[in-house]
Amino acid sequence: MSAAFLIAFFPIVIDTVLGLKSVPKDMLDLAKSMRGARHDRLWRIRLPSALPSLFAGMKVGISLALVGAIVGEFVASDHGLGYIILTAQGTFETSQIFAANILLGAAGITLFGIVSLLERKLLPWHASQHHNA
C-alpha cells in the first residue's frame, strides 16, 4: 500500500503544482485589482484552473499506483494478485498468471474509468470534455 501511494503521489503533486502555476497572469491581476483576498484567488481562480491538471495527474497516478501495489505484493506479501503471479510463475501455472493479468487489466481500466467519470462530472466546462463531431 505504501509503495502504491509513494509511486502515485509525485505525478499528482507535480501536475497539480503545474496547474496552479499556469493560471493566466491577467486573471490574477484582475482579481488582485478588485481587492480579491488571497484565499479567494486560490479557491475561485487557481484551483478551478488547476483541476484539469490535477485529474491528468490522477489518471497517471492511478495507473502507477496499481503497478506499485503489484510490485509491493511481489516483494512482501502472502496474498493478492502480485503474490498469485509470483507463486504461479514458480509452479509454471500459466493460466493463473494470465487470469491475474486479466484481472489487473480490468482493475486498471475500472480505476481509470472512475477517475475519468469524476473528471467529466466535475469539469463539464473544460475543453477536454467537449466532443466535436
OpenMM code with the backbone's topology and positions (N, CA, C; nanometers):
from openmm import Vec3, app, unit

residues = "MET SER ALA ALA PHE LEU ILE ALA PHE PHE PRO ILE VAL ILE ASP THR VAL LEU GLY LEU LYS SER VAL PRO LYS ASP MET LEU ASP LEU ALA LYS SER MET ARG GLY ALA ARG HIS ASP ARG LEU TRP ARG ILE ARG LEU PRO SER ALA LEU PRO SER LEU PHE ALA GLY MET LYS VAL GLY ILE SER LEU ALA LEU VAL GLY ALA ILE VAL GLY GLU PHE VAL ALA SER ASP HIS GLY LEU GLY TYR ILE ILE LEU THR ALA GLN GLY THR PHE GLU THR SER GLN ILE PHE ALA ALA ASN ILE LEU LEU GLY ALA ALA GLY ILE THR LEU PHE GLY ILE VAL SER LEU LEU GLU ARG LYS LEU LEU PRO TRP HIS ALA SER GLN HIS HIS ASN ALA".split()
positions = [
    Vec3(0.0819, -0.1194, 0.0000),
    Vec3(0.0000, 0.0000, 0.0000),
    Vec3(0.0868, 0.1266, 0.0000),
    Vec3(0.1912, 0.1283, 0.0802),
    Vec3(0.2754, 0.2474, 0.0847),
    Vec3(0.3526, 0.2652, -0.0460),
    Vec3(0.3911, 0.1560, -0.1105),
    Vec3(0.4596, 0.1669, -0.2398),
    Vec3(0.3655, 0.2286, -0.3428),
    Vec3(0.2402, 0.1871, -0.3415),
    Vec3(0.1427, 0.2421, -0.4355),
    Vec3(0.1232, 0.3910, -0.4109),
    Vec3(0.1141, 0.4304, -0.2848),
    Vec3(0.0972, 0.5719, -0.2516),
    Vec3(0.2174, 0.6537, -0.2954),
    Vec3(0.3365, 0.6056, -0.2640),
    Vec3(0.4572, 0.6803, -0.2982),
    Vec3(0.4745, 0.6965, -0.4485),
    Vec3(0.4412, 0.5923, -0.5229),
    Vec3(0.4559, 0.5995, -0.6682),
    Vec3(0.3524, 0.6940, -0.7288),
    Vec3(0.2305, 0.6945, -0.6745),
    Vec3(0.1235, 0.7776, -0.7304),
    Vec3(0.1304, 0.9223, -0.6834),
    Vec3(0.1908, 0.9470, -0.5704),
    Vec3(0.1900, 1.0796, -0.5086),
    Vec3(0.2570, 1.1860, -0.5953),
    Vec3(0.3743, 1.1573, -0.6450),
    Vec3(0.4527, 1.2600, -0.7142),
    Vec3(0.3925, 1.3053, -0.8467),
    Vec3(0.3417, 1.2164, -0.9326),
    Vec3(0.2778, 1.2685, -1.0554),
    Vec3(0.1573, 1.3577, -1.0253),
    Vec3(0.0813, 1.3237, -0.9211),
    Vec3(-0.0352, 1.4047, -0.8865),
    Vec3(0.0086, 1.5415, -0.8359),
    Vec3(0.1065, 1.5437, -0.7474),
    Vec3(0.1537, 1.6707, -0.6916),
    Vec3(0.2178, 1.7573, -0.7996),
    Vec3(0.3005, 1.6980, -0.8832),
    Vec3(0.3684, 1.7753, -0.9879),
    Vec3(0.2670, 1.8353, -1.0851),
    Vec3(0.1694, 1.7565, -1.1280),
    Vec3(0.0684, 1.8093, -1.2200),
    Vec3(-0.0185, 1.9155, -1.1530),
    Vec3(-0.0505, 1.8979, -1.0250),
    Vec3(-0.1312, 1.9971, -0.9545),
    Vec3(-0.0564, 2.1287, -0.9401),
    Vec3(0.0698, 2.1216, -0.9014),
    Vec3(0.1501, 2.2438, -0.8892),
    Vec3(0.1632, 2.3126, -1.0249),
    Vec3(0.1844, 2.2354, -1.1296),
    Vec3(0.1913, 2.2929, -1.2638),
    Vec3(0.0603, 2.3631, -1.2988),
    Vec3(-0.0520, 2.2999, -1.2657),
    Vec3(-0.1820, 2.3613, -1.2919),
    Vec3(-0.2038, 2.4881, -1.2116),
    Vec3(-0.1611, 2.4885, -1.0859),
    Vec3(-0.1762, 2.6078, -1.0022),
    Vec3(-0.0905, 2.7234, -1.0530),
    Vec3(0.0241, 2.6911, -1.1112),
    Vec3(0.1138, 2.7951, -1.1615),
    Vec3(0.0779, 2.8414, -1.3029),
    Vec3(-0.0055, 2.7682, -1.3726),
    Vec3(-0.0332, 2.8013, -1.5121),
    Vec3(-0.1577, 2.8878, -1.5311),
    Vec3(-0.2070, 2.9470, -1.4240),
    Vec3(-0.3218, 3.0369, -1.4345),
    Vec3(-0.2775, 3.1634, -1.5085),
    Vec3(-0.3574, 3.2108, -1.6020),
    Vec3(-0.3196, 3.3332, -1.6738),
    Vec3(-0.2970, 3.4503, -1.5767),
    Vec3(-0.1862, 3.5188, -1.5950),
    Vec3(-0.1499, 3.6287, -1.5056),
    Vec3(-0.2545, 3.7393, -1.5082),
    Vec3(-0.3176, 3.7598, -1.6221),
    Vec3(-0.4208, 3.8633, -1.6324),
    Vec3(-0.5371, 3.8370, -1.5375),
    Vec3(-0.5759, 3.7115, -1.5236),
    Vec3(-0.6861, 3.6784, -1.4321),
    Vec3(-0.6486, 3.7104, -1.2882),
    Vec3(-0.5265, 3.6748, -1.2510),
    Vec3(-0.4819, 3.7023, -1.1146),
    Vec3(-0.4676, 3.8519, -1.0902),
    Vec3(-0.4168, 3.9241, -1.1898),
    Vec3(-0.4043, 4.0694, -1.1760),
    Vec3(-0.5414, 4.1349, -1.1630),
    Vec3(-0.6371, 4.0879, -1.2398),
    Vec3(-0.7726, 4.1418, -1.2312),
    Vec3(-0.8315, 4.1174, -1.0927),
    Vec3(-0.8163, 3.9972, -1.0406),
    Vec3(-0.8689, 3.9660, -0.9074),
    Vec3(-0.7988, 4.0492, -0.8007),
    Vec3(-0.6701, 4.0685, -0.8185),
    Vec3(-0.5948, 4.1488, -0.7211),
    Vec3(-0.6388, 4.2950, -0.7273),
    Vec3(-0.6601, 4.3469, -0.8492),
    Vec3(-0.7019, 4.4866, -0.8632),
    Vec3(-0.8426, 4.5097, -0.8091),
    Vec3(-0.9222, 4.4053, -0.8057),
    Vec3(-1.0573, 4.4157, -0.7491),
    Vec3(-1.0590, 4.3816, -0.6002),
    Vec3(-0.9401, 4.3809, -0.5406),
    Vec3(-0.9199, 4.3548, -0.3983),
    Vec3(-0.9681, 4.2157, -0.3567),
    Vec3(-0.9467, 4.1202, -0.4433),
    Vec3(-0.9793, 3.9821, -0.4089),
    Vec3(-0.8787, 3.9295, -0.3071),
    Vec3(-0.9287, 3.8699, -0.2007),
    Vec3(-0.8408, 3.8163, -0.0971),
    Vec3(-0.7590, 3.7012, -0.1546),
    Vec3(-0.6459, 3.6763, -0.0927),
    Vec3(-0.5556, 3.5720, -0.1410),
    Vec3(-0.6235, 3.4343, -0.1426),
    Vec3(-0.6969, 3.4015, -0.0379),
    Vec3(-0.7645, 3.2711, -0.0342),
    Vec3(-0.8779, 3.2642, -0.1373),
    Vec3(-0.9416, 3.3780, -0.1664),
    Vec3(-1.0436, 3.3785, -0.2717),
    Vec3(-0.9813, 3.3535, -0.4086),
    Vec3(-0.8641, 3.4122, -0.4310),
    Vec3(-0.7953, 3.3883, -0.5591),
    Vec3(-0.7572, 3.2413, -0.5719),
    Vec3(-0.7175, 3.1805, -0.4596),
    Vec3(-0.6836, 3.0381, -0.4637),
    Vec3(-0.8064, 2.9548, -0.4950),
    Vec3(-0.9148, 2.9731, -0.4216),
    Vec3(-1.0327, 2.8867, -0.4346),
    Vec3(-1.1165, 2.9160, -0.5576),
    Vec3(-1.1182, 3.0416, -0.6033),
    Vec3(-1.2065, 3.0777, -0.7143),
    Vec3(-1.1373, 3.0866, -0.8494),
    Vec3(-1.0051, 3.1007, -0.8482),
    Vec3(-0.9336, 3.1134, -0.9759),
    Vec3(-0.8305, 3.0026, -0.9930),
    Vec3(-0.7355, 2.9928, -0.9012),
    Vec3(-0.6259, 2.8969, -0.9177),
    Vec3(-0.6735, 2.7518, -0.9149),
    Vec3(-0.7524, 2.7151, -0.8143),
    Vec3(-0.7941, 2.5751, -0.8023),
    Vec3(-0.8811, 2.5290, -0.9198),
    Vec3(-0.9855, 2.6050, -0.9581),
    Vec3(-1.0616, 2.5601, -1.0767),
    Vec3(-0.9760, 2.5506, -1.2032),
    Vec3(-0.8773, 2.6403, -1.2165),
    Vec3(-0.7894, 2.6340, -1.3334),
    Vec3(-0.6954, 2.5145, -1.3267),
    Vec3(-0.6632, 2.4699, -1.2056),
    Vec3(-0.5699, 2.3578, -1.1885),
    Vec3(-0.6389, 2.2225, -1.1940),
    Vec3(-0.7708, 2.2178, -1.1860),
    Vec3(-0.8404, 2.0888, -1.1838),
    Vec3(-0.8094, 1.9988, -1.3037),
    Vec3(-0.8044, 2.0511, -1.4264),
    Vec3(-0.7683, 1.9615, -1.5372),
    Vec3(-0.6309, 1.8972, -1.5193),
    Vec3(-0.5350, 1.9740, -1.4703),
    Vec3(-0.4014, 1.9183, -1.4458),
    Vec3(-0.4048, 1.8178, -1.3317),
    Vec3(-0.4832, 1.8465, -1.2286),
    Vec3(-0.4982, 1.7536, -1.1166),
    Vec3(-0.5533, 1.6196, -1.1646),
    Vec3(-0.6551, 1.6239, -1.2482),
    Vec3(-0.7124, 1.4993, -1.2986),
    Vec3(-0.6172, 1.4264, -1.3927),
    Vec3(-0.5381, 1.5006, -1.4691),
    Vec3(-0.4366, 1.4356, -1.5537),
    Vec3(-0.3362, 1.3619, -1.4654),
    Vec3(-0.2940, 1.4268, -1.3571),
    Vec3(-0.2034, 1.3615, -1.2626),
    Vec3(-0.2663, 1.2412, -1.1954),
    Vec3(-0.3958, 1.2513, -1.1654),
    Vec3(-0.4644, 1.1380, -1.1024),
    Vec3(-0.4743, 1.0197, -1.1980),
    Vec3(-0.4944, 1.0467, -1.3261),
    Vec3(-0.5013, 0.9373, -1.4238),
    Vec3(-0.3678, 0.8653, -1.4347),
    Vec3(-0.2600, 0.9414, -1.4365),
    Vec3(-0.1273, 0.8799, -1.4402),
    Vec3(-0.1003, 0.8096, -1.3071),
    Vec3(-0.1335, 0.8765, -1.1982),
    Vec3(-0.1076, 0.8222, -1.0651),
    Vec3(-0.1830, 0.6941, -1.0362),
    Vec3(-0.3064, 0.6831, -1.0810),
    Vec3(-0.3859, 0.5632, -1.0526),
    Vec3(-0.3264, 0.4428, -1.1253),
    Vec3(-0.2758, 0.4654, -1.2444),
    Vec3(-0.2112, 0.3565, -1.3181),
    Vec3(-0.0818, 0.3138, -1.2497),
    Vec3(-0.0026, 0.4126, -1.2082),
    Vec3(0.1225, 0.3811, -1.1396),
    Vec3(0.0978, 0.3182, -1.0029),
    Vec3(-0.0093, 0.3593, -0.9356),
    Vec3(-0.0410, 0.3012, -0.8047),
    Vec3(-0.0722, 0.1530, -0.8171),
    Vec3(-0.1395, 0.1149, -0.9230),
    Vec3(-0.1692, -0.0261, -0.9452),
    Vec3(-0.0392, -0.1045, -0.9650),
    Vec3(0.0514, -0.0496, -1.0409),
    Vec3(0.1818, -0.1137, -1.0609),
    Vec3(0.2568, -0.1217, -0.9286),
    Vec3(0.2541, -0.0144, -0.8512),
    Vec3(0.3218, -0.0130, -0.7216),
    Vec3(0.2647, -0.1149, -0.6251),
    Vec3(0.1333, -0.1320, -0.6269),
    Vec3(0.0708, -0.2313, -0.5391),
    Vec3(0.1147, -0.3725, -0.5776),
    Vec3(0.1222, -0.3996, -0.7052),
    Vec3(0.1632, -0.5330, -0.7506),
    Vec3(0.3092, -0.5584, -0.7160),
    Vec3(0.3949, -0.4594, -0.7371),
    Vec3(0.5364, -0.4751, -0.7019),
    Vec3(0.5508, -0.4961, -0.5516),
    Vec3(0.4737, -0.4230, -0.4737),
    Vec3(0.4753, -0.4423, -0.3293),
    Vec3(0.4331, -0.5825, -0.2891),
    Vec3(0.3350, -0.6359, -0.3598),
    Vec3(0.2915, -0.7738, -0.3331),
    Vec3(0.3965, -0.8745, -0.3784),
    Vec3(0.4704, -0.8442, -0.4839),
    Vec3(0.5806, -0.9315, -0.5250),
    Vec3(0.6822, -0.9443, -0.4127),
    Vec3(0.7151, -0.8313, -0.3526),
    Vec3(0.8256, -0.8250, -0.2574),
    Vec3(0.7871, -0.8744, -0.1193),
    Vec3(0.6748, -0.8294, -0.0665),
    Vec3(0.6465, -0.8562, 0.0747),
    Vec3(0.4988, -0.8825, 0.1001),
    Vec3(0.4462, -0.9904, 0.0466),
    Vec3(0.3065, -1.0227, 0.0726),
    Vec3(0.2855, -1.1729, 0.0618),
    Vec3(0.1808, -1.2176, 0.1279),
    Vec3(0.1433, -1.3580, 0.1147),
    Vec3(0.0003, -1.3721, 0.0621),
    Vec3(-0.0490, -1.2648, 0.0005),
    Vec3(-0.1785, -1.2682, -0.0659),
    Vec3(-0.1838, -1.1549, -0.1689),
    Vec3(-0.2846, -1.1563, -0.2527),
    Vec3(-0.3008, -1.0541, -0.3562),
    Vec3(-0.2596, -1.1046, -0.4933),
    Vec3(-0.2893, -1.0247, -0.5938),
    Vec3(-0.2606, -1.0655, -0.7313),
    Vec3(-0.1112, -1.0756, -0.7589),
    Vec3(-0.0326, -0.9882, -0.6999),
    Vec3(0.1123, -0.9968, -0.7179),
    Vec3(0.1683, -1.1259, -0.6621),
    Vec3(0.1199, -1.1644, -0.5464),
    Vec3(0.1627, -1.2903, -0.4849),
    Vec3(0.1182, -1.4090, -0.5706),
    Vec3(-0.0030, -1.4033, -0.6226),
    Vec3(-0.0537, -1.5116, -0.7087),
    Vec3(0.0331, -1.5243, -0.8337),
    Vec3(0.0660, -1.4113, -0.8947),
    Vec3(0.1509, -1.4148, -1.0152),
    Vec3(0.2870, -1.4741, -0.9819),
    Vec3(0.3446, -1.4323, -0.8712),
    Vec3(0.4770, -1.4799, -0.8329),
    Vec3(0.4776, -1.6297, -0.8040),
    Vec3(0.3791, -1.6775, -0.7291),
    Vec3(0.3748, -1.8209, -0.6974),
    Vec3(0.3378, -1.9036, -0.8202),
    Vec3(0.2494, -1.8519, -0.9036),
    Vec3(0.2119, -1.9246, -1.0250),
    Vec3(0.3294, -1.9331, -1.1215),
    Vec3(0.4113, -1.8322, -1.1230),
    Vec3(0.5303, -1.8350, -1.2088),
    Vec3(0.6263, -1.9439, -1.1621),
    Vec3(0.6413, -1.9579, -1.0310),
    Vec3(0.7318, -2.0594, -0.9775),
    Vec3(0.6844, -2.2012, -1.0023),
    Vec3(0.5526, -2.2200, -1.0144),
    Vec3(0.4976, -2.3543, -1.0384),
    Vec3(0.4516, -2.3738, -1.1829),
    Vec3(0.4858, -2.2795, -1.2699),
    Vec3(0.4517, -2.2856, -1.4127),
    Vec3(0.3009, -2.2966, -1.4376),
    Vec3(0.2227, -2.2291, -1.3580),
    Vec3(0.0772, -2.2230, -1.3763),
    Vec3(0.0432, -2.1033, -1.4644),
    Vec3(0.0620, -2.1208, -1.5933),
    Vec3(0.0447, -2.0121, -1.6888),
    Vec3(-0.0976, -1.9579, -1.6891),
    Vec3(-0.1950, -2.0453, -1.6720),
    Vec3(-0.3337, -1.9986, -1.6734),
    Vec3(-0.3623, -1.9045, -1.5563),
    Vec3(-0.3029, -1.9308, -1.4404),
    Vec3(-0.3206, -1.8410, -1.3261),
    Vec3(-0.2557, -1.7045, -1.3527),
    Vec3(-0.1414, -1.7078, -1.4164),
    Vec3(-0.0737, -1.5819, -1.4491),
    Vec3(-0.1592, -1.4991, -1.5444),
    Vec3(-0.2127, -1.5637, -1.6479),
    Vec3(-0.2977, -1.4922, -1.7420),
    Vec3(-0.4243, -1.4410, -1.6748),
    Vec3(-0.4848, -1.5210, -1.5890),
    Vec3(-0.6058, -1.4785, -1.5189),
    Vec3(-0.5765, -1.3578, -1.4295),
    Vec3(-0.4653, -1.3613, -1.3583),
    Vec3(-0.4289, -1.2489, -1.2726),
    Vec3(-0.4014, -1.1239, -1.3562),
    Vec3(-0.3356, -1.1407, -1.4700),
    Vec3(-0.3086, -1.0260, -1.5566),
    Vec3(-0.4374, -0.9674, -1.6143),
    Vec3(-0.5326, -1.0526, -1.6471),
    Vec3(-0.6619, -1.0038, -1.6963),
    Vec3(-0.7338, -0.9259, -1.5863),
    Vec3(-0.7293, -0.9766, -1.4631),
    Vec3(-0.7896, -0.9042, -1.3508),
    Vec3(-0.7192, -0.7704, -1.3263),
    Vec3(-0.5866, -0.7699, -1.3398),
    Vec3(-0.5125, -0.6443, -1.3254),
    Vec3(-0.5522, -0.5435, -1.4330),
    Vec3(-0.5654, -0.5910, -1.5540),
    Vec3(-0.6089, -0.5029, -1.6623),
    Vec3(-0.7480, -0.4477, -1.6379),
    Vec3(-0.8378, -0.5345, -1.5920),
    Vec3(-0.9743, -0.4908, -1.5617),
    Vec3(-0.9746, -0.3898, -1.4468),
    Vec3(-0.8927, -0.4139, -1.3449),
    Vec3(-0.8843, -0.3195, -1.2330),
    Vec3(-0.8304, -0.1850, -1.2804),
    Vec3(-0.7286, -0.1872, -1.3651),
    Vec3(-0.6723, -0.0629, -1.4171),
    Vec3(-0.7727, 0.0154, -1.5006),
    Vec3(-0.8443, -0.0537, -1.5873),
    Vec3(-0.9454, 0.0116, -1.6712),
    Vec3(-1.0573, 0.0685, -1.5845),
    Vec3(-1.0991, -0.0075, -1.4830),
    Vec3(-1.2058, 0.0383, -1.3941),
    Vec3(-1.1634, 0.1619, -1.3154),
    Vec3(-1.0441, 0.1590, -1.2574),
    Vec3(-0.9969, 0.2741, -1.1799),
    Vec3(-0.9793, 0.3968, -1.2682),
    Vec3(-0.9236, 0.3781, -1.3872),
    Vec3(-0.9083, 0.4886, -1.4811),
    Vec3(-1.0451, 0.5438, -1.5206),
    Vec3(-1.1397, 0.4537, -1.5420),
    Vec3(-1.2757, 0.4955, -1.5776),
    Vec3(-1.3427, 0.5745, -1.4663),
    Vec3(-1.3185, 0.5359, -1.3417),
    Vec3(-1.3768, 0.6091, -1.2292),
    Vec3(-1.3211, 0.7511, -1.2234),
    Vec3(-1.1911, 0.7646, -1.2414),
    Vec3(-1.1305, 0.8984, -1.2415),
    Vec3(-1.1826, 0.9794, -1.3604),
    Vec3(-1.1971, 0.9174, -1.4764),
    Vec3(-1.2490, 0.9878, -1.5943),
    Vec3(-1.3937, 1.0310, -1.5739),
    Vec3(-1.4738, 0.9453, -1.5126),
    Vec3(-1.6129, 0.9806, -1.4839),
    Vec3(-1.6202, 1.0969, -1.3865),
    Vec3(-1.5389, 1.0923, -1.2831),
    Vec3(-1.5336, 1.2010, -1.1867),
    Vec3(-1.4903, 1.3311, -1.2548),
    Vec3(-1.3940, 1.3210, -1.3451),
    Vec3(-1.3494, 1.4387, -1.4203),
    Vec3(-1.4623, 1.4950, -1.5054),
    Vec3(-1.5364, 1.4067, -1.5728),
    Vec3(-1.6474, 1.4512, -1.6562),
    Vec3(-1.7547, 1.5216, -1.5744),
    Vec3(-1.7808, 1.4713, -1.4537),
    Vec3(-1.8845, 1.5302, -1.3684),
    Vec3(-1.8402, 1.6632, -1.3076),
    Vec3(-1.7120, 1.6743, -1.2719),
    Vec3(-1.6640, 1.7945, -1.2051),
    Vec3(-1.6147, 1.9026, -1.3009),
    Vec3(-1.5824, 1.8655, -1.4245),
    Vec3(-1.5284, 1.9625, -1.5206),
    Vec3(-1.6081, 1.9666, -1.6513),
    Vec3(-1.7398, 1.9832, -1.6450),
    Vec3(-1.8152, 1.9850, -1.7715),
    Vec3(-1.7811, 2.1064, -1.8568),
    Vec3(-1.7237, 2.2088, -1.7972),
    Vec3(-1.6910, 2.3332, -1.8669),
    Vec3(-1.5571, 2.3269, -1.9397),
    Vec3(-1.4749, 2.2272, -1.9092),
    Vec3(-1.3392, 2.2247, -1.9649),
    Vec3(-1.3407, 2.1771, -2.1104),
    Vec3(-1.2453, 2.2267, -2.1874),
    Vec3(-1.2371, 2.1940, -2.3309),
    Vec3(-1.2172, 2.0444, -2.3553),
    Vec3(-1.1540, 1.9732, -2.2620),
    Vec3(-1.1319, 1.8294, -2.2810),
    Vec3(-1.2625, 1.7509, -2.2786),
    Vec3(-1.3689, 1.8113, -2.2293),
    Vec3(-1.4972, 1.7421, -2.2210),
    Vec3(-1.5895, 1.7713, -2.3378),
    Vec3(-1.5462, 1.8574, -2.4281),
    Vec3(-1.6272, 1.8921, -2.5456),
    Vec3(-1.5868, 1.8021, -2.6611),
    Vec3(-1.6791, 1.7238, -2.7067),
    Vec3(-1.6520, 1.6311, -2.8168),
    Vec3(-1.7109, 1.6892, -2.9450),
    Vec3(-1.6226, 1.7330, -3.0335),
    Vec3(-1.6683, 1.7885, -3.1606),
    Vec3(-1.6988, 1.6779, -3.2586),
    Vec3(-1.8094, 1.6925, -3.3267),
    Vec3(-1.8492, 1.5898, -3.4257),
    Vec3(-1.7893, 1.6167, -3.5591),
] * unit.nanometer
topology = app.Topology()
chain = topology.addChain("A")
for resn in residues:
    res = topology.addResidue(resn, chain)
    for name in ("N", "CA", "C"):
        topology.addAtom(name, app.Element.getBySymbol(name[0]), res)
